[in-house]
Amino acid sequence: MIFTVLPFGATNSQQRRLYYPLLLADVVRDCTDAIDALTVFHNLLSTKETIGNGTTGFKAFDGHVGDTACHIRAGILLDIFAFYREDQGEVMGCRRGELSISSYISNLKLTCNNAQMACSRLTSDNVCPSTLGFGPKHDIMENIITTLGWKEPNDRLGLNDAVDPEWNVEDPQLIIRYLVAMFVLAKYKEHCKLSSHNIVVRLRPKNAAVYGNELISPFWDRNNCQYKEPGCNRLDVRFAALQKWVSALSCSWVRAWSEKLFVTPATQRLVRSSVLQSPKGLLVTATYTGFLVCRQVWAKSQWPLLLVDRHFCSGGTHRTYPFVTRSCAWLKAGTGYHLNAYIATLQQQPKSPSDRRSDMAINIAWQIRPKTFNELLTYDKGNQPMISILGNSVEGPLDDYTARIANMSPDGSLGLSAQQHREEFCGENVEHRKRFLATDQDRLSLAFFADHRCYPFPLHALAAGHDDGEYLPSLIRSLSQNDPTEEHFINSKLEVDELGAGKGYMGIFRWEHILAETPGRLANILQDWEGKGVFA
């Protein structure tokens, strides 16, 4: 049996009595994290007015999965929010679903309290485990969870398939599990700086172990030598299981939407065939294929996009304070930047008889409006999240950008030591904004994703760290002869530098990360970051 929420990614192997308190610590932490996740999402669903920009928002579900599919999961979160929000009423003629969040939270609290009391009875009162309903020498997690009082709020006993889930926004248990999983994968991620000066995101299960120990500490008598504390390798396994499950569901979401959007069998075969499994067991949709689906979902669903461009001046000496109109500051050379914001709406264009585009790469027009950060902070669309695209630009190649952030610490902070200097405006940034608005951002986005690595792991015929630029075209050819998607992919890849989104030249906008968040909250987050090395 696979429960919806508990236990997170645990195997059903026998657990020795020696480790019962540690397993109870895991249960207490799991329950606490799940309660926090569901409470946050319940507040987001039930609040029609704008929530304070400093409150926890949709970014709490921006988990690290390791499959370069943040563009997919931003869409998943908006898909869930649109279906379950309390003021939605009916969605596409169907009554919106109920997530039973309050029932889950009540059951989680009961299970958490019982786990705490069980730990106290085992270690302080030294009772036999069988007195509490546990095996006297060993037990499995499923029985431990049941003994602690966990019950599924819905009639179904659990998820039908925890390995290869199928996307269904109307399945409350699937959605609950997804939200909790993404919350956990977001809570325990960290930014790390590599020797190459790149700042990357890593999952830290050890932090979860520390948190679990803090929660169980008042109930665990450490003087009882019958119980021990092993390492946290079990959490490595459990978190990896969460990542695998989320990656599989992400691929299923892309496949489900492709069946709604694309009518030709060849196109649907391409979406299915572009999914590969990584050496770590993640299921990954080719980046370009996934984006083609996402971009049409964004347009069809009429989800607005929020683009934030961090533009580095050529001299690296200016930084526009985003919350003070037209002011700059002199900083250490190579670290100055401007934050420019835009809101875009996407509109699918009718296909002309001479248009050879496939149904995957239809023409979509982006209507873009520049916004000040003060306007974002006071945006009047309530608690509605947007697809938020964060990226960078510099008048030069990617190496120039890497050099700019090379001196940043692992958390991305700059360390401001120079004296502030005011001036009317930065002329270079004004010119850059004009060029940004004059650029076809749809064409630029397609070029960026065509140039992006297809998968976050090397294919079998390549050296580590390189991607096969021929893999996707060859896959397209193998599925359908004369498919215009191949030509469109190749042409887009060739023009990425010309459009200002490539490794050779990123003078307009090179995407870095995508998440779902409200404009006000994202603006507040950016204000707090004060110059971080990554937007994540």
N, C-alpha and C positions, 0 to 999 in steps of 0.2 A: 504494500500500500504506500502511496506517495501523498503525504499531507500537503495542503496548499502552502502553508507558511513554515511549519516546523517539521523536522529540523533542516536548516539550510545546508543543502548539499552533503549531508552526512551519509556515510555508507551504512548498510544494515548488518555489518559484521558484529561479532560478539565484543562487548566492552567489559573489561575486567573490573571487578569490584574496587580494586586499588585506585581506579580513576573516576569513581562515581562523583565525587565533589567537583572535579574538573568538568565533567559532562554537565553537571547541574549549573556550573558557571556559564557554560556555553548556552544553555537553555535560557538562563536569566538575561544574558546579553542579547540573544536572538529575540526574545520577547520584547525587551526594551527598545531595540532598534526597530522592530516591526510596529510597535505602538507609536513610536516617533514618526515613522514613515507614513502610516495611515492617518495620524492626526494632522500632519502637514497637508496631505492631499485632501482630506476632508475639509480643512479650512479653505483650501484653494477652490474646491468645488462649490462650497456653500456660500461663499462671499461674492455678492454681485458687485459691490463697490470696490474701488481701488484700495488694496491693503497697503499699509505703510511700506515704503520702499526698503526700509531696513529689516523687514521680516523675512523669514525663510520662505523661499519661493520654489519655482519649478527647477531651478538649478540643483536643488537637493536630490534630484533624480537623474543627474548627469553622471552616471556611473562609468567606471573604466572597465571596458571589456577586452580591449586589445585587438579588435578586428577592423579598425579604421572605418567604423560605420556610424559615427556620430550624426551624420546627416540623416540616416535611417531612423535612429532613435529619437531625434527631435520630432520627426513626423509621427512616430508611434505615440509619444506623449500628448501631442496635440490631438491625435485621433481619439485617444482615451478621454481627454478632457472634453472634447466636443460632444462625445456620446453620453457622458455621465454628469455633466454639469447640471446643477439643480434648476437653472432657469432655461434649460434647453427644451423641456417639454417633449416634443416628438422629434425624432431624427429620421429623415427620409421615410416618413409615414409610419415608423415604428416607435412605440413608447420606449423611452430611454430605460436602461437597465438600472438595477440597484446593486450596489457593491456590498451592502451589509457591513459597512465599516465599523459601526458601533458594536455589532455582535462579535466581530473579530477582536476588537480592542478589549471587550469584557472578558472573552475567553483567554486572551493573552495575559491580561492582568492576573486572572485566577491561576493560570499555569505558572507564571512568574513567582507569585507568592508561595505557591506550593513547592516550587523548586528551592526557594530560599529556606523554607521551613524544613524541607527534607535534608538539605545540607547541614542545617543546625542539628537536627536529630541524629544524623549519622556521625558527625564529628564531635559535637559537644556532649550529646546524651549517649553516644556510642551504642545506639540501637542496631540490631541486626537489619540488613537491607530488606530481608524478606518480610519484616514487620511493616515496612512501608510499601510493599508490593513489588519491590525489585528482586531480581534473581540473587540468591545468596552468594554466588561466586562470580557470575557474569550475567549480562543482559544485552539486549539490542536497543538501539535508540528509539525505535518505534514503540516498544513496550514502555520504555522510560517516559516518553512523552504522553502516552495514554494514561499511565499510572498517575502522572502529575495533573491529570484532569483535562487535557486538551481534547476538544471536540470540534469537528468541522461545523461551522454555522449553517452550511447548506446541506441539502439532502444527500448530494454526492459525497462519497467518503473521501475522495481526493482526486488529484489530477490523473487523467487516464494515461498520459505519457509524459514523463519528466525528462526524457532523453531527446525526443523529436517532437516538440510541441507544434500544434497547428494554430495559427493566428485566428482569433475570433473575438472581436471587441465586445460581443454580447455575452461572453463567458466570464462571470464575475470572479471565479476562482483563478482563472488564468491572469486576469488583470491585477488582482490582489498580489499574486505571487510576483508578477513582473515589477510592480511598484516597489515592493519590499526588497526585491533583489537589486534593483537599480539604486535604491537608497543606500543599501549596504555597500555596494560597489563604488558609490560616490563618497561615502563617509570615510572609508579606509583607503583612499587613494592619496598619493603624495607626488610632489614635483621633485625630480632628481636631476642633478647636473652631471652630464657625462664628461669624459676627458676631452671629447670633441667640442665642448662648450654648448652642445645641444641640451636643452632642458626637456626632459621627457616625463611622462606620467607613469607611475608604478603603483601596483596594489600592495598594501602593507598589512597582511594578516596578523603580524605581531602586534600591531596597534589594537586590533580587535581582542587579542588575548589579554593585553594589559587592561583594556576596558572591562572585560569580563571578570578579571581578578578583582578590580576595584569594586564592582557591583556585588560580588559574592563574599568579599572579605569580612563584612560584619557577621556573616552566618557560618564561616568556616573556621573552626578551631584548628589552627595549624600545629598545635601540640600533639594532635592525634596522629601517631606514626603509622596507623593502618592505611593511610591514604597519601598519595604522592602527586606531585605536579610534573608531568612529562613536558616535553617541548611542544611547540605549536604546529608541528608538521600536519596534524589533522586539519588545521584551519587552511593550510595551503591547498589541501585536497578539496575541502568544502568550497572555498572561494573559486577554485578552478572549475568546480562543478557548476557554480552559479554562472560563471562567464560562459561556459559551454551552452547552458540552457538559454541564456539571453541571446547568444549569437545565433542559435538555431531558431529562436522565435523571431529574431530580426529578419532572417532569410525568409521565413514563412510570411511575414508581413509584406515584404517586397513581392513575393510570389502571389499573394492574395490580391494585392492591388494591381499587379500586372494583368491578372485575369479579368479585372473590371475595366482596365484602361485599353488593353490591346486586343484586337479581334483576330489578328493573324496567328495561326499556330506556330509559324516560324519565330515570331517575336517571343511568344511564351516559352518556346523551347530554349531560346537564348537565355532568358532569365533563369530558367531552371538549370541549364547546363553551365552557367557561369558561377555556380556555387561550388567551392572547393573546401576541403577540410585541411586545417593547418596541422603541423606536427604536434601541437598541443591539444588537438581535438576540437578547435573552434570551427564552426561552419561560417564561411565568408562568401558573400556575394561580391563579384568583381566591382571595384569602386565605381567605374564608369557606368556599368549597367545599373547599379543601385541608384546612382544619381539621376539617370534618365527617368527612372520610375518616380523618384522623389520629386523631381521638378514638375512632373505632370500632376502628382498628388497635390503639391502646393498650389498649382494653378487651379485645378478642378475644385479644391476645397476652399479656394479664395482665402488662404492664409497669408497675411502680409509678412514680409521679410524685414528684419532690422539688420542693416549692415553697419558694422563699426570698423573703420579703417584706421589703423595705427600707422601714421605716415612719419617716417624719419626724414628729417632735413638732410640735405647733402653734406652740410658741414657738421651735422650732429650736435648742434649747439642750442637748438630751440626746442621748447616743449610748450604747446598751447595748453593752458589750464582749462580743461573742458567745462568747468562750472563758473568761470569768470570770463565775461565777454571780451574777446580780442585782447587777451593778455598773454605774454610769453615770459619765459624765465630762462636765464643762462644756466646750463648745467655742464657737467663734465663732458668733454668732447666725446662723441660717439654714442651718447645715451639719450639725446633729446628727441622728442617726437610730438606729434599732434594726434589727437583723437577726433576723427570726423565721423558723423553719424548720418545715415540715410534710411528712409523707409520706402520699401518697394512693394508694388502690387503686380501680380503676374496675370497676364491675359493670353489665353491660347488664341492663335491667329488661324483663320481659315486657310486651308491648303489650296493653292492654285493648281491648275492642270499641269503646269510645267515643273512643279515642285517635286523633286525626286527623293525627298526625305522619307525615311521610314516612319511608321506610326510611333516609334520610340523617340525619334528626334524631331518632332514637329516644332514649328516655329512658335516661340512664346515671347511676347513683348513684356519688357520690364518698365513700368512707370516709376521713376525714382524721384523722391523729394528729399532735399537736404533738411536735416533737423539739428538744432542746437541741443546740448545736453540739458539745458534748462527746460526745453520743450519736452524732452523725453521724461524728465522727472515729473512733469505735470500732465502727462499724456492722459486724455480723458476717456480712454476705452475700457476703463474699469480693470478687472483682473484678467483680461484676455492676454494669453501669452502669444508671442510671435516666434517664428523661426529666426533665430538670432545668429548671424554669420559674422565671425570675428576673424580679421585678417590683418596683413601688414603690407606696407609698400615702402620702397626706397628707390632712389634714382640710381639703380645699378643692379647687379646680380644678387642671387641668394647669398653668396659668400659675404657681400657687404652687410647684409642684414645680420648674418651670423656673427660677424665681427662686432656689430653694434651691441649685441646682447652678451658677448663673451665675458664681460666683466660683471655681469649680474650674478647674484648669489643664487643658490638652488631654489629659494622661494621667489626669485625674480626681482627682489627689491634692489633699487639702484643706490641708495645711500646718498641723499642729497646733502652736499657740503658746500656747494658754491653759493655765492650771494645772488639773491633774486634780482632780476632786471626786467623792467617793463618797457614795452614798446607798443605802438598802435596795432600792428599786425605783422605776420610773417608772410611776405610776398610770395615766397616759394610755395607755401601751403595753399594760399589763395589760388595760385595757378594750378596746383595739383588737383584741387577740388573741381576746377573747371574741366580738366581733362578726365577726371573720374566720371562726371556727369555726361560728358560727350561720348563715353565708351559704351559700346553695346555689352551690358553686363551679362546677358544671357549667353552671348557668344564667348565672352571671357570665361564664364563658369564652365561651359562645355569644354573649352580648351584646357582649363586647369585640371578637370577630372580625367580628360583623355591622357594628359601627361602624367597624372598621378600613378603611382604603383598600383597595379591591379589588385594585389594581395599583400598583406603585411608580413609575408614570409617568402623566401626565395622558392621559385619553382624548381623542379628536380634537375633540370638541365643547366642551371645557372649557379654561379658562385654566390655565396651568402651576401646579402645586402643589395643585390641587383634584381630588377624586375624584367620580365620578358615582354618587350614592346610588341612582339609579334604574336603573343598568345591569344589575345582577344580577337584580332583580325582573323587568325587561323581558325578560331572557334566559330566565328560568324560564317566563314566560308564553308566549314564542314557541315553546318546546319542548313544553310540556304545559299544557293548560288545567286550572284548578282544582288545581294542584299545591300541597299544603299547605306545601311548602318556602318558597314566597314569603311566605305569611302568617307563618310562623315566623321568617323572616329579618327582616321588618319589625317584628314585635313585639319581637324581641330587640334590635334596633337602638334602639328607642324607650326601653327600660328600662336602658340602659347606665349612665346617671348615677345612676339610682335604686339600682342594685346596687353602685355605688361603683367602677366601672372605666372611667369615661368622661372626656372632656376637661372637662366641666362639674363633675364631682365624682369624685374618685379616692380616696375615703376607705377603701376595703376592699383592693383589689388590682388594679393595672393592669399587665398583662403587658408585659415589655420584650424579653426574649430567651429562647430555648429552645435547649438543647444536651443532649448525652448525656454523663454523667459519673457516677462513683461518689460516694456521699455523703461519704466521707472525703476524697477528693481535692478535691471542690468546697468543702467546709468549709475545707480548707487554703488553697485559692486565695482564698477570701473573706477569710481571716485576713490573707493577704499584701496584698490590695488596699488595706486600711485606708482605705476611703472613696472609692473611685473613682466617677467621674461616671456610668459606664455599667457594666452587667453583660455584658461581651463580651470 
